[in-house]
Amino acid sequence: MASAAASSSSSSLFSLSSSSSPAASSLSKTAPRVSFRRRPLRVSSSCVSTAERPPARAHILSTGSLYDVLGIQAGATCQEIKAAYRRLARVLHPDAAAASGDYHGTDFIRLHEAYATLSDPQKRADYDRALFTSRRRCVSPPFAVSMSDDVPTGGLTGFQSYTKRRWETDQCW
Amino acid sequence: MANPSYTVASDNETTADEKVSSPFPDLAIGIDIGTSQCSVAFWNGSRVELLRNTRNQQHMRSYVTFKDEIPASGVSNQLSQEHEMLSGAAIFNMKRLIGRVDTDPIVHASKNLPFLVQTLDIGVRPFIAALVGNVWRSTTPEEALAIFLVELRAMAEIQLKRPIRNVILTVPAAFSRFQLTRIERVCAMAGLHVLRLMPEPTAVALLYAQQQQQNVHDNMGRGNEKTALIFNMGAGYCDVAVTATAGGISQIKALAGITLGGEDLLSNTLLHLLPESRNFFCSGHGIHEIHIMGILRMATQDAINRLSFQNSVQIDIDLGNGVKICKVLERKEFEWVNLKVFEKCENLIKQCLHDAKVYVEDVNDVILVGGCSYIPRIRSLVTGICKRQEVYPGINPLEAAVCGAALEGAVASGISDPFGNLDLLTIQATPLGIGIRTEGDIFVPIILKGATIPARRELTFTTVHDNQTEALILVYEGEGRKVGKTHLIGHFKLIGIPSANKGVPEINICMDIDVSNVLRVLAGIKMPDVQWPVCPLMEVRMPTVDDGHGWCEEALNRTYGSKLDLVTLQKKTHM
C-alpha cells in the first residue's frame, strides 16, 4: 500500500505537467527524437473494433478512480476485471497503440497499475476503503493522484517522450 | 554461398537483381540461436514455416570452424561438426560463453571443450581460440556468433528472395542486460536489426496463445483464461515461465531462468566416466588432448541421447595409448550423477510458480520444450511438480521457440491475417529486479522482479551526509537485500545537490523500461518547498558498464566508498 502511494506521488519530478510549473516543464523538455522505425509493432486492427478505440483512450486520460480506468463498475467481478484489462490492453499496449501515437506506454502502465490493484483482493479492499474515505472528504483519491486531471494529455514531459529502439544511434558499443 | 565476409555488414548487396515482389517485404524473421542448435522461421502468409539449409536440415548445429582463412559455420558447412571437433577448429557453445568474464564458473567449466578457453581469473574476457593448422587463432564468442548469423542471413535471403534486415531473436531468460547488449551487438555485426529479444519461454507462450485462440475463436477475451507453465531446457540454459492466455493475449505472470542445461548433464556424465578429465587440459592443449576430448564428448552425448529411450547403454571408447572406457551406463546412474541439476530445475519451477502466485492445480497446461525435454527424468520431475500425467501435446519441443519468434516477427511487421491468426499480443515481464545501491550496500529495487513491461516506477532517496553535493547512482540488476548477490549494470554521478542537512534534498530516481526492453534511469534533485528540480534531470541509458566485470565496481568502491551514498527517503504521505 505504501509503495503504491509512493509510486504515484503527486510531487513526482517526472510527472510535472505544464500546468503545475512552466519552468520545470521547459527544463525537462527534450528535443523531438528521430525514429528510425517506420512501422511500429501493432496488433492488427481486425480484432479491435474501431468504434472501441476513441472512448478507451478518452476515459483513461480523463478520469479518477481505478474502476474508471478499466471502464467497469465498482462492483465488478474478478472475471469482468480481467476481461476489461485484456480488452483495453489490446488498444493501449504500446505494441498495439504505436499506430495511434502512444509509443511510451503511459496509458498501458496506468491500465496495468489499475489492474494490478483491483485483481488482488487485498489491495482492492484497501483501495476501496481509501476511495470511499477520500470521496467523502471530497478530495481526489490518494492512489489515483497520477491519474488525475493534471496529467498532461499530450507532449509529455521528460522521459515520457521516448519512441522505439533507435537502431544505429542507439546501440551500446 | 553469398559473400562470406563477416565484418560489419552494411547493406544488402546480395539480392538486388533477384528482388521479386515479395508479399511481405519487411517481414521480420524469427531466429532461435541455441547453444547447440539453431533454426530460422518466418510467416509465409498463412502459417509459420521453418527454413532449411542446403543439406535439408531445419536444425543447424551452432558452431563455427576456422580453417583456410575463411570461417564457415554449421549453416553451410559440408563437413559434420563431429569431424571438425576433433581437430580443434570448431568453436561452439558460443551462447554459453557470450558476455561472461574469466572468473565465471561457466567459463571455467568450458575449459574442457575441445578448443582453447584460457582464463587469467582476473575478471576480463576469456581468451578463446580455434586451432587452425598449427596456430591458435583467437576469436570471441561474439565474433563466432556473428559469423554464424551472417551465414544464416545469407541462407534466408536466398530462400526468401529478398533482403533480410529485421529479426526477432529468442534469448534465455537468464541473460543479464549486459548479455542482451552483447547479443544486439552480434546482430549489428551481422547486419541485422533486432526488433525484439524474446525470452525463449515467452516465445513458446505466444505460440500457445495462438493455438488456444484457434481453438476457441468465438469467445474472445472473455472467461476462458488458460494458465500454462512452460519449461524450456536446452543445451545451455533452462527457463520457466507462467503465462495466462486468453483471446490471443499472452500475459507473462512470471519468468525465471538459470544457466543450466544439457551441457551440464554432459560434463557431469563425462566426469563420471573419466574422472581425470577434469584436469585434462592442464598439461596443454595439444591436438592429441583435443582429439580425446572430442571423442569423449561425442560418445557421452550419444549415450545420453540413447538413455532417453532405453534403460542402459554400453559405452566403448578407445582413447588411444591403451586408455579404454568400457562401461554399461544405467539410466539410474545417469540420474544420480546429475542429481543436483535436476534439483535446480525443480527449484526453478517451484520458484516461478510462487512468483506467479499460481497454484499447480490452476495450471491448465504444462508445456515442455527444448532439447532436454526428451530426458525421462526431466519429464517426470515437471509432471511431478505439476501433479499431472501428461504434458501439453500440441507443441514440437524443438520448434516451439522459433515458431513463437516468427509469429512475433509477423505481428511486429504489422502483418494481419484474415483468419485472425496474428491477432496476438505478448505482455512481457521482467525476470529480475532493477534498483540502486544505498547506504550499507543495501540493494533497493525500483523496478520489481516480475513487473509488467513497459514499466516505470520511481522512488525518492535522500543524502546521508550533511552538505553532500554529489551522489553516485549505482544501478544493479538481480535479487537479494544486499548488492553482493546482484550485478552492476551501470553508474552515473548526480552533481549539484544544494548544500543542506542530510535527509533534506529529495533525489528522485525513476526507472523506465520501454516496450522493447530498453532501460533508462532518470534522476532529478528537488528541494522541499520548491516545485521544480534544482538542475536538469539526468537521463542514462543502461547498461553503461561495458564489460560487466567486477573491476568497475571495485574501483568505484575504492575511490568513493560510501561518501556519495543515498538512503531511501521515508515519504510523508499527504492524506
Contacts between the chains, C-beta under 8 A, distances in Angstrom:
chain1	res1	chain2	res2	distance
A	2	B	573	7.8
A	5	B	571	7.5
A	5	B	573	5.6
A	6	B	459	6.4
A	6	B	460	7.2
A	6	B	571	5.5
A	7	B	457	5.3
A	7	B	458	6.6
A	7	B	459	7.8
A	9	B	460	7.4
A	9	B	571	6.6
A	10	B	574	7.4
A	11	B	506	7.8
A	11	B	526	7.4
A	12	B	458	6.2
A	12	B	508	6.7
A	12	B	510	7.9
A	13	B	458	7.9
A	13	B	508	4.5
A	13	B	510	7.6
A	13	B	524	3.9
A	13	B	526	5.7
A	13	B	533	5.4
A	13	B	537	6.8
A	14	B	458	6.0
A	14	B	508	6.8
A	14	B	510	4.8
A	14	B	522	6.3
A	14	B	524	7.1
A	14	B	537	7.8
A	16	B	531	7.9
A	16	B	532	7.1
A	20	B	531	6.8
A	21	B	531	4.9
A	21	B	532	5.0
A	23	B	532	5.1
A	24	B	531	6.6
A	24	B	532	3.5
A	24	B	533	6.4
A	27	B	532	6.3
A	27	B	533	6.4
A	27	B	536	6.2
A	27	B	537	7.7
A	28	B	524	7.8
A	28	B	533	7.2
A	28	B	536	7.3
A	28	B	537	5.3
A	30	B	539	7.9
A	39	B	26	6.8
A	39	B	413	6.9
A	39	B	414	4.9
A	40	B	414	7.7
A	41	B	195	7.4
A	41	B	411	6.7
A	41	B	412	4.5
A	41	B	414	7.6
A	41	B	515	7.4
A	42	B	411	7.9
A	42	B	414	5.8
A	43	B	411	6.8
A	43	B	423	6.0
A	43	B	424	7.1
A	43	B	425	5.3
A	44	B	411	7.8
A	44	B	414	7.6
A	44	B	415	7.4
A	44	B	416	3.1
A	44	B	417	7.1
A	44	B	422	5.8
A	44	B	423	5.9
A	45	B	416	7.2
A	46	B	416	5.7
A	46	B	418	7.8
A	46	B	420	6.5
A	46	B	423	6.6
A	47	B	220	7.2
A	47	B	248	7.1
A	47	B	420	6.5
A	47	B	423	3.8
A	79	B	222	7.8
A	79	B	223	6.2
A	82	B	225	6.4
A	82	B	246	7.6
A	83	B	221	5.7
A	83	B	222	5.0
A	83	B	223	7.4
A	86	B	221	4.7
A	86	B	246	6.1
A	86	B	247	5.8
A	86	B	249	5.3
A	87	B	221	5.6
A	89	B	249	6.2
A	89	B	251	8.0
A	89	B	425	6.7
A	89	B	427	6.5
A	90	B	221	7.6
A	90	B	247	7.9
A	90	B	249	7.0
A	90	B	425	6.5
A	93	B	425	5.9
A	93	B	427	6.6
A	93	B	515	7.6
A	94	B	454	6.0
A	94	B	514	7.3
A	94	B	515	3.9
A	95	B	411	7.4
A	95	B	412	7.5
A	95	B	425	6.1
A	95	B	426	7.8
A	95	B	515	6.0
A	96	B	425	6.2
A	103	B	514	7.7
A	103	B	515	7.8
A	104	B	454	7.3
A	104	B	514	6.7
A	105	B	454	3.6
A	105	B	456	8.0
A	105	B	514	6.8
A	105	B	515	5.7
A	106	B	456	7.9
A	108	B	454	6.3
A	109	B	454	6.0
A	109	B	455	6.9
A	109	B	456	5.5
A	112	B	452	4.9
A	116	B	452	7.7
A	142	B	573	7.4
A	142	B	574	7.9
A	142	B	575	6.1
A	158	B	522	6.8
A	158	B	537	6.0
A	158	B	539	7.7
A	159	B	456	7.9
A	159	B	510	6.6
A	159	B	512	5.4
A	159	B	520	6.4
A	159	B	522	4.9
A	159	B	537	7.8
A	159	B	539	6.2
A	162	B	512	7.5
A	162	B	514	5.6
A	162	B	518	7.9
A	162	B	520	7.3
A	164	B	514	7.6
A	164	B	515	7.6
A	164	B	516	5.9
A	165	B	194	7.7
A	165	B	195	7.8
A	165	B	514	8.0
A	165	B	516	4.4
A	165	B	518	6.0
A	167	B	193	5.6
A	170	B	518	7.7
A	170	B	541	7.8
A	171	B	184	6.3
A	171	B	185	6.8
A	171	B	188	5.6
A	172	B	181	5.0
A	172	B	184	7.5
A	172	B	185	7.7
A	172	B	541	7.1
A	172	B	543	6.8
A	173	B	185	7.0
